Amino acid sequence: MKRILYGMLALAALLVMMTPVVAAEKVVNLYIWSEYIPDEILANFTRETGIRVNISTYDSNEAMYAKVKLVGKGYDLVVPSSDYVGLMRREGMLQQIDTKKIPNFSMISPRFTNQSFDPNNGYSVPYMWGSTSLAVNTSLLPAGTVEKTADLWKPELKGKLLLPNDLREVLGVGLKVLGYSINETNPEHLRLAFEKLQSLMPQVRVFDSDSPKQALLSGEVAAGLVYNGEAYVANGENPAITYIYPPEGFSLWLDSFCIPKGAEHVEAAYAFIDYVLRPKISAAISESMGYSSPNIQAVALLSEAMKKNIIVNPTEEMVAKGEFLDSLDEKTLKIYEEYWVKLKTK
């Protein structure tokens, strides 16, 4: 009898030990930008795999980085931009990616792989790319009021400008106007950009990276520095809202899936990444969100209207004027952060 009892206890203990492992395969905790993946994609993934997707959102790389660094665990996938992929990789916050577990990784254009911020994609898998540039409600401003970044300082825009809640993008405005790189590291150039931006602050009505299209559509602002996907949706609802690629250059970015060091559902995370990289799924996401896909076959599946839409798929000549955000060293990033705080609190 004791032998049977001991055997039952051992079996119960074994089942208790096994339960978390089984549960780990049935959920993936996704931490992603607001309005960045369609609900139906998540629902279809769950129907097909049985893996539930718990989604949390953020409106800036800084917020995501601070949260992941603070909590340590709780998220299985995060979607940082290129500069923060580099930062989080250097700080040991990410797990190495085994691309052999992601068959659809082969769908990604070589143009977006093996970047300087993550050589050989050891820690990241490209999800979306796009631009951050000028959106203008032409029904609220005289024709030709905003054609380049320097026009944001015009008196017609006082109290009518939107900027993203993003230190790199905003500091990038000051740098570009002065003819510097958005990846500038020279402290003197950063100081000059900060001083230039101080005179722009009276123009700013709101900082918003969450859903800036709302302020444009409501008429709360007349122009803004926004992500191209937001401009795409706004333009679809109000054609008077146009998207401009300024001649002096603008910001390009690449957002990627990363698995944080504290992830508890790694295999589920791999399954989700591979699912999203299916050409039909990537194409559906791009069509819905208005952002550019790094997936070669997905681009081929887009509607002709989407392929020709320069907000989503700019020409090579337009892209050539842009500059991809790269990661910064810790010392330089601290300078950016100090100027960012001063700009927002003054």
Beta strands, then each sheet from edge to edge (+ up, - down):
strand 1: 27-33
strand 2: 52-58
strand 3: 77-78
strand 4: 125-137
strand 5: 161-163
strand 6: 204-207
strand 7: 223-227
strand 8: 241-244
strand 9: 250-257
strand 10: 322-324
sheet 1: 2+ 1+ 3+
sheet 2: 6+ 5+ 7+ 4- 8+
sheet 3: 6+ 5+ 7+ 4- 9+ 10+
end
